[in-house]
Amino acid sequence: MPDDKKGGGFQSAAGLIRYFDEEEDLGPIFDPKLVLYIAVIFGVVIELLKVFWPI
């Protein structure tokens, strides 16, 4: 009976290995600093809009 469970771990891990090997980056790649700069600019623009265009 111990021989029946010998290969079970490798087969279940093999599917995960194949899945992660197939993963590709297809989206745009941005520098993290650029994302922060854009967020800060949007924040400043929104605050300026509150001052100059009150609702």
PyMOL Python script that loads the backbone (N, CA, C, O; Angstrom):
from pymol import cmd

cmd.read_pdbstr("""\
ATOM      1  N   MET A   1       0.795  -1.203   0.000  1.00  0.00           N
ATOM      2  CA  MET A   1       0.000   0.000   0.000  1.00  0.00           C
ATOM      3  C   MET A   1       0.841   1.273   0.000  1.00  0.00           C
ATOM      4  O   MET A   1       0.438   2.238  -0.650  1.00  0.00           O
ATOM      5  N   PRO A   2       1.960   1.341   0.671  1.00  0.00           N
ATOM      6  CA  PRO A   2       2.735   2.586   0.632  1.00  0.00           C
ATOM      7  C   PRO A   2       3.192   2.945  -0.779  1.00  0.00           C
ATOM      8  O   PRO A   2       3.424   4.120  -1.063  1.00  0.00           O
ATOM      9  N   ASP A   3       3.327   1.959  -1.672  1.00  0.00           N
ATOM     10  CA  ASP A   3       3.777   2.252  -3.025  1.00  0.00           C
ATOM     11  C   ASP A   3       2.712   2.974  -3.841  1.00  0.00           C
ATOM     12  O   ASP A   3       3.055   3.652  -4.809  1.00  0.00           O
ATOM     13  N   ASP A   4       1.424   2.856  -3.488  1.00  0.00           N
ATOM     14  CA  ASP A   4       0.360   3.487  -4.254  1.00  0.00           C
ATOM     15  C   ASP A   4       0.397   5.016  -4.143  1.00  0.00           C
ATOM     16  O   ASP A   4       0.049   5.699  -5.106  1.00  0.00           O
ATOM     17  N   LYS A   5       0.802   5.563  -3.014  1.00  0.00           N
ATOM     18  CA  LYS A   5       0.784   7.007  -2.788  1.00  0.00           C
ATOM     19  C   LYS A   5       2.136   7.652  -3.099  1.00  0.00           C
ATOM     20  O   LYS A   5       2.324   8.834  -2.810  1.00  0.00           O
ATOM     21  N   LYS A   6       3.046   6.936  -3.659  1.00  0.00           N
ATOM     22  CA  LYS A   6       4.399   7.434  -3.873  1.00  0.00           C
ATOM     23  C   LYS A   6       4.428   8.597  -4.872  1.00  0.00           C
ATOM     24  O   LYS A   6       5.110   9.588  -4.612  1.00  0.00           O
ATOM     25  N   GLY A   7       3.719   8.519  -5.998  1.00  0.00           N
ATOM     26  CA  GLY A   7       3.798   9.537  -7.029  1.00  0.00           C
ATOM     27  C   GLY A   7       2.714  10.594  -6.940  1.00  0.00           C
ATOM     28  O   GLY A   7       2.663  11.446  -7.826  1.00  0.00           O
ATOM     29  N   GLY A   8       1.855  10.605  -5.953  1.00  0.00           N
ATOM     30  CA  GLY A   8       0.741  11.540  -5.879  1.00  0.00           C
ATOM     31  C   GLY A   8       1.159  12.987  -5.733  1.00  0.00           C
ATOM     32  O   GLY A   8       0.531  13.865  -6.325  1.00  0.00           O
ATOM     33  N   GLY A   9       2.186  13.259  -4.975  1.00  0.00           N
ATOM     34  CA  GLY A   9       2.608  14.639  -4.751  1.00  0.00           C
ATOM     35  C   GLY A   9       3.194  15.269  -5.994  1.00  0.00           C
ATOM     36  O   GLY A   9       2.947  16.445  -6.261  1.00  0.00           O
ATOM     37  N   PHE A  10       3.952  14.530  -6.748  1.00  0.00           N
ATOM     38  CA  PHE A  10       4.593  15.085  -7.931  1.00  0.00           C
ATOM     39  C   PHE A  10       3.573  15.408  -9.017  1.00  0.00           C
ATOM     40  O   PHE A  10       3.700  16.423  -9.701  1.00  0.00           O
ATOM     41  N   GLN A  11       2.577  14.568  -9.179  1.00  0.00           N
ATOM     42  CA  GLN A  11       1.584  14.815 -10.214  1.00  0.00           C
ATOM     43  C   GLN A  11       0.754  16.060  -9.904  1.00  0.00           C
ATOM     44  O   GLN A  11       0.432  16.834 -10.806  1.00  0.00           O
ATOM     45  N   SER A  12       0.413  16.249  -8.652  1.00  0.00           N
ATOM     46  CA  SER A  12      -0.385  17.426  -8.322  1.00  0.00           C
ATOM     47  C   SER A  12       0.456  18.697  -8.441  1.00  0.00           C
ATOM     48  O   SER A  12      -0.074  19.745  -8.811  1.00  0.00           O
ATOM     49  N   ALA A  13       1.725  18.631  -8.144  1.00  0.00           N
ATOM     50  CA  ALA A  13       2.583  19.809  -8.260  1.00  0.00           C
ATOM     51  C   ALA A  13       2.947  20.077  -9.715  1.00  0.00           C
ATOM     52  O   ALA A  13       3.210  21.224 -10.076  1.00  0.00           O
ATOM     53  N   ALA A  14       2.970  19.070 -10.538  1.00  0.00           N
ATOM     54  CA  ALA A  14       3.372  19.253 -11.937  1.00  0.00           C
ATOM     55  C   ALA A  14       2.385  20.165 -12.674  1.00  0.00           C
ATOM     56  O   ALA A  14       2.803  20.943 -13.532  1.00  0.00           O
ATOM     57  N   GLY A  15       1.109  20.089 -12.366  1.00  0.00           N
ATOM     58  CA  GLY A  15       0.137  20.964 -13.007  1.00  0.00           C
ATOM     59  C   GLY A  15       0.372  22.419 -12.643  1.00  0.00           C
ATOM     60  O   GLY A  15       0.229  23.296 -13.495  1.00  0.00           O
ATOM     61  N   LEU A  16       0.730  22.693 -11.398  1.00  0.00           N
ATOM     62  CA  LEU A  16       1.004  24.065 -10.983  1.00  0.00           C
ATOM     63  C   LEU A  16       2.264  24.599 -11.656  1.00  0.00           C
ATOM     64  O   LEU A  16       2.322  25.765 -12.044  1.00  0.00           O
ATOM     65  N   ILE A  17       3.250  23.757 -11.789  1.00  0.00           N
ATOM     66  CA  ILE A  17       4.491  24.186 -12.436  1.00  0.00           C
ATOM     67  C   ILE A  17       4.211  24.552 -13.890  1.00  0.00           C
ATOM     68  O   ILE A  17       4.709  25.566 -14.379  1.00  0.00           O
ATOM     69  N   ARG A  18       3.425  23.744 -14.579  1.00  0.00           N
ATOM     70  CA  ARG A  18       3.092  24.043 -15.974  1.00  0.00           C
ATOM     71  C   ARG A  18       2.274  25.326 -16.059  1.00  0.00           C
ATOM     72  O   ARG A  18       2.463  26.118 -16.983  1.00  0.00           O
ATOM     73  N   TYR A  19       1.376  25.540 -15.115  1.00  0.00           N
ATOM     74  CA  TYR A  19       0.539  26.746 -15.130  1.00  0.00           C
ATOM     75  C   TYR A  19       1.402  27.990 -14.974  1.00  0.00           C
ATOM     76  O   TYR A  19       1.220  28.950 -15.722  1.00  0.00           O
ATOM     77  N   PHE A  20       2.326  28.005 -14.037  1.00  0.00           N
ATOM     78  CA  PHE A  20       3.141  29.184 -13.805  1.00  0.00           C
ATOM     79  C   PHE A  20       4.169  29.381 -14.914  1.00  0.00           C
ATOM     80  O   PHE A  20       4.581  30.515 -15.159  1.00  0.00           O
ATOM     81  N   ASP A  21       4.588  28.335 -15.582  1.00  0.00           N
ATOM     82  CA  ASP A  21       5.505  28.486 -16.705  1.00  0.00           C
ATOM     83  C   ASP A  21       4.808  29.125 -17.894  1.00  0.00           C
ATOM     84  O   ASP A  21       5.462  29.798 -18.691  1.00  0.00           O
ATOM     85  N   GLU A  22       3.508  28.937 -18.040  1.00  0.00           N
ATOM     86  CA  GLU A  22       2.760  29.462 -19.177  1.00  0.00           C
ATOM     87  C   GLU A  22       2.345  30.914 -18.985  1.00  0.00           C
ATOM     88  O   GLU A  22       1.909  31.556 -19.940  1.00  0.00           O
ATOM     89  N   GLU A  23       2.469  31.439 -17.788  1.00  0.00           N
ATOM     90  CA  GLU A  23       2.014  32.795 -17.508  1.00  0.00           C
ATOM     91  C   GLU A  23       2.912  33.803 -18.225  1.00  0.00           C
ATOM     92  O   GLU A  23       4.137  33.728 -18.141  1.00  0.00           O
ATOM     93  N   GLU A  24       2.282  34.748 -18.933  1.00  0.00           N
ATOM     94  CA  GLU A  24       3.018  35.775 -19.662  1.00  0.00           C
ATOM     95  C   GLU A  24       2.505  37.148 -19.258  1.00  0.00           C
ATOM     96  O   GLU A  24       1.348  37.303 -18.868  1.00  0.00           O
ATOM     97  N   ASP A  25       3.377  38.135 -19.355  1.00  0.00           N
ATOM     98  CA  ASP A  25       2.986  39.518 -19.080  1.00  0.00           C
ATOM     99  C   ASP A  25       2.597  40.160 -20.400  1.00  0.00           C
ATOM    100  O   ASP A  25       3.462  40.503 -21.206  1.00  0.00           O
ATOM    101  N   LEU A  26       1.301  40.325 -20.624  1.00  0.00           N
ATOM    102  CA  LEU A  26       0.831  40.896 -21.875  1.00  0.00           C
ATOM    103  C   LEU A  26       0.423  42.355 -21.732  1.00  0.00           C
ATOM    104  O   LEU A  26       0.247  43.047 -22.735  1.00  0.00           O
ATOM    105  N   GLY A  27       0.271  42.825 -20.518  1.00  0.00           N
ATOM    106  CA  GLY A  27      -0.178  44.195 -20.303  1.00  0.00           C
ATOM    107  C   GLY A  27       0.976  45.177 -20.343  1.00  0.00           C
ATOM    108  O   GLY A  27       2.140  44.784 -20.422  1.00  0.00           O
ATOM    109  N   PRO A  28       0.642  46.466 -20.287  1.00  0.00           N
ATOM    110  CA  PRO A  28       1.694  47.489 -20.289  1.00  0.00           C
ATOM    111  C   PRO A  28       2.479  47.455 -18.983  1.00  0.00           C
ATOM    112  O   PRO A  28       1.941  47.120 -17.928  1.00  0.00           O
ATOM    113  N   ILE A  29       3.739  47.803 -19.069  1.00  0.00           N
ATOM    114  CA  ILE A  29       4.609  47.811 -17.894  1.00  0.00           C
ATOM    115  C   ILE A  29       4.929  49.267 -17.567  1.00  0.00           C
ATOM    116  O   ILE A  29       5.500  49.986 -18.387  1.00  0.00           O
ATOM    117  N   PHE A  30       4.553  49.694 -16.359  1.00  0.00           N
ATOM    118  CA  PHE A  30       4.792  51.055 -15.918  1.00  0.00           C
ATOM    119  C   PHE A  30       5.791  51.043 -14.782  1.00  0.00           C
ATOM    120  O   PHE A  30       5.840  50.105 -13.987  1.00  0.00           O
ATOM    121  N   ASP A  31       6.583  52.094 -14.718  1.00  0.00           N
ATOM    122  CA  ASP A  31       7.485  52.288 -13.601  1.00  0.00           C
ATOM    123  C   ASP A  31       6.643  52.656 -12.370  1.00  0.00           C
ATOM    124  O   ASP A  31       5.737  53.481 -12.483  1.00  0.00           O
ATOM    125  N   PRO A  32       6.913  52.082 -11.231  1.00  0.00           N
ATOM    126  CA  PRO A  32       6.110  52.401 -10.030  1.00  0.00           C
ATOM    127  C   PRO A  32       6.126  53.896  -9.684  1.00  0.00           C
ATOM    128  O   PRO A  32       5.136  54.421  -9.174  1.00  0.00           O
ATOM    129  N   LYS A  33       7.227  54.576  -9.954  1.00  0.00           N
ATOM    130  CA  LYS A  33       7.286  56.016  -9.691  1.00  0.00           C
ATOM    131  C   LYS A  33       6.295  56.767 -10.569  1.00  0.00           C
ATOM    132  O   LYS A  33       5.678  57.733 -10.121  1.00  0.00           O
ATOM    133  N   LEU A  34       6.140  56.333 -11.806  1.00  0.00           N
ATOM    134  CA  LEU A  34       5.194  56.977 -12.715  1.00  0.00           C
ATOM    135  C   LEU A  34       3.769  56.865 -12.186  1.00  0.00           C
ATOM    136  O   LEU A  34       2.993  57.817 -12.280  1.00  0.00           O
ATOM    137  N   VAL A  35       3.426  55.714 -11.637  1.00  0.00           N
ATOM    138  CA  VAL A  35       2.084  55.515 -11.081  1.00  0.00           C
ATOM    139  C   VAL A  35       1.859  56.456  -9.898  1.00  0.00           C
ATOM    140  O   VAL A  35       0.780  57.033  -9.761  1.00  0.00           O
ATOM    141  N   LEU A  36       2.856  56.611  -9.060  1.00  0.00           N
ATOM    142  CA  LEU A  36       2.729  57.530  -7.918  1.00  0.00           C
ATOM    143  C   LEU A  36       2.615  58.974  -8.391  1.00  0.00           C
ATOM    144  O   LEU A  36       1.813  59.737  -7.853  1.00  0.00           O
ATOM    145  N   TYR A  37       3.405  59.358  -9.385  1.00  0.00           N
ATOM    146  CA  TYR A  37       3.324  60.723  -9.904  1.00  0.00           C
ATOM    147  C   TYR A  37       1.939  61.014 -10.476  1.00  0.00           C
ATOM    148  O   TYR A  37       1.380  62.085 -10.240  1.00  0.00           O
ATOM    149  N   ILE A  38       1.395  60.079 -11.216  1.00  0.00           N
ATOM    150  CA  ILE A  38       0.067  60.257 -11.792  1.00  0.00           C
ATOM    151  C   ILE A  38      -0.980  60.389 -10.694  1.00  0.00           C
ATOM    152  O   ILE A  38      -1.885  61.217 -10.795  1.00  0.00           O
ATOM    153  N   ALA A  39      -0.862  59.579  -9.647  1.00  0.00           N
ATOM    154  CA  ALA A  39      -1.813  59.655  -8.532  1.00  0.00           C
ATOM    155  C   ALA A  39      -1.739  61.005  -7.836  1.00  0.00           C
ATOM    156  O   ALA A  39      -2.768  61.581  -7.485  1.00  0.00           O
ATOM    157  N   VAL A  40      -0.538  61.509  -7.636  1.00  0.00           N
ATOM    158  CA  VAL A  40      -0.373  62.815  -6.989  1.00  0.00           C
ATOM    159  C   VAL A  40      -0.944  63.918  -7.873  1.00  0.00           C
ATOM    160  O   VAL A  40      -1.608  64.829  -7.380  1.00  0.00           O
ATOM    161  N   ILE A  41      -0.688  63.839  -9.169  1.00  0.00           N
ATOM    162  CA  ILE A  41      -1.215  64.857 -10.088  1.00  0.00           C
ATOM    163  C   ILE A  41      -2.737  64.844 -10.081  1.00  0.00           C
ATOM    164  O   ILE A  41      -3.362  65.904 -10.038  1.00  0.00           O
ATOM    165  N   PHE A  42      -3.345  63.656 -10.122  1.00  0.00           N
ATOM    166  CA  PHE A  42      -4.807  63.579 -10.073  1.00  0.00           C
ATOM    167  C   PHE A  42      -5.340  64.139  -8.765  1.00  0.00           C
ATOM    168  O   PHE A  42      -6.368  64.815  -8.757  1.00  0.00           O
ATOM    169  N   GLY A  43      -4.662  63.870  -7.667  1.00  0.00           N
ATOM    170  CA  GLY A  43      -5.096  64.405  -6.379  1.00  0.00           C
ATOM    171  C   GLY A  43      -5.056  65.915  -6.348  1.00  0.00           C
ATOM    172  O   GLY A  43      -5.979  66.554  -5.841  1.00  0.00           O
ATOM    173  N   VAL A  44      -3.992  66.492  -6.887  1.00  0.00           N
ATOM    174  CA  VAL A  44      -3.865  67.958  -6.927  1.00  0.00           C
ATOM    175  C   VAL A  44      -4.934  68.553  -7.833  1.00  0.00           C
ATOM    176  O   VAL A  44      -5.547  69.561  -7.484  1.00  0.00           O
ATOM    177  N   VAL A  45      -5.164  67.947  -8.986  1.00  0.00           N
ATOM    178  CA  VAL A  45      -6.184  68.451  -9.907  1.00  0.00           C
ATOM    179  C   VAL A  45      -7.565  68.402  -9.257  1.00  0.00           C
ATOM    180  O   VAL A  45      -8.339  69.349  -9.393  1.00  0.00           O
ATOM    181  N   ILE A  46      -7.881  67.338  -8.569  1.00  0.00           N
ATOM    182  CA  ILE A  46      -9.187  67.224  -7.910  1.00  0.00           C
ATOM    183  C   ILE A  46      -9.340  68.275  -6.825  1.00  0.00           C
ATOM    184  O   ILE A  46     -10.403  68.882  -6.698  1.00  0.00           O
ATOM    185  N   GLU A  47      -8.299  68.497  -6.045  1.00  0.00           N
ATOM    186  CA  GLU A  47      -8.375  69.519  -5.000  1.00  0.00           C
ATOM    187  C   GLU A  47      -8.514  70.920  -5.609  1.00  0.00           C
ATOM    188  O   GLU A  47      -9.240  71.760  -5.078  1.00  0.00           O
ATOM    189  N   LEU A  48      -7.825  71.165  -6.709  1.00  0.00           N
ATOM    190  CA  LEU A  48      -7.964  72.464  -7.370  1.00  0.00           C
ATOM    191  C   LEU A  48      -9.363  72.638  -7.948  1.00  0.00           C
ATOM    192  O   LEU A  48      -9.909  73.741  -7.909  1.00  0.00           O
ATOM    193  N   LEU A  49      -9.945  71.586  -8.477  1.00  0.00           N
ATOM    194  CA  LEU A  49     -11.309  71.666  -8.990  1.00  0.00           C
ATOM    195  C   LEU A  49     -12.306  71.971  -7.881  1.00  0.00           C
ATOM    196  O   LEU A  49     -13.287  72.681  -8.106  1.00  0.00           O
ATOM    197  N   LYS A  50     -12.063  71.439  -6.682  1.00  0.00           N
ATOM    198  CA  LYS A  50     -12.948  71.755  -5.543  1.00  0.00           C
ATOM    199  C   LYS A  50     -12.903  73.241  -5.208  1.00  0.00           C
ATOM    200  O   LYS A  50     -13.918  73.830  -4.835  1.00  0.00           O
ATOM    201  N   VAL A  51     -11.731  73.842  -5.341  1.00  0.00           N
ATOM    202  CA  VAL A  51     -11.575  75.262  -4.993  1.00  0.00           C
ATOM    203  C   VAL A  51     -12.181  76.147  -6.070  1.00  0.00           C
ATOM    204  O   VAL A  51     -12.935  77.070  -5.761  1.00  0.00           O
ATOM    205  N   PHE A  52     -11.862  75.879  -7.323  1.00  0.00           N
ATOM    206  CA  PHE A  52     -12.273  76.757  -8.428  1.00  0.00           C
ATOM    207  C   PHE A  52     -13.645  76.438  -9.002  1.00  0.00           C
ATOM    208  O   PHE A  52     -14.206  77.260  -9.726  1.00  0.00           O
ATOM    209  N   TRP A  53     -14.198  75.280  -8.704  1.00  0.00           N
ATOM    210  CA  TRP A  53     -15.496  74.880  -9.264  1.00  0.00           C
ATOM    211  C   TRP A  53     -16.326  74.177  -8.174  1.00  0.00           C
ATOM    212  O   TRP A  53     -16.570  72.973  -8.259  1.00  0.00           O
ATOM    213  N   PRO A  54     -16.749  74.922  -7.169  1.00  0.00           N
ATOM    214  CA  PRO A  54     -17.509  74.309  -6.062  1.00  0.00           C
ATOM    215  C   PRO A  54     -18.884  73.842  -6.504  1.00  0.00           C
ATOM    216  O   PRO A  54     -19.510  74.445  -7.376  1.00  0.00           O
ATOM    217  N   ILE A  55     -19.334  72.788  -5.907  1.00  0.00           N
ATOM    218  CA  ILE A  55     -20.657  72.238  -6.234  1.00  0.00           C
ATOM    219  C   ILE A  55     -21.569  72.402  -5.037  1.00  0.00           C
ATOM    220  O   ILE A  55     -22.734  72.008  -5.089  1.00  0.00           O
TER     221      ILE A  55
END
""", "prot")
cmd.dss("prot")
cmd.show_as("cartoon", "prot")
cmd.util.cbc("prot")
cmd.orient("prot")
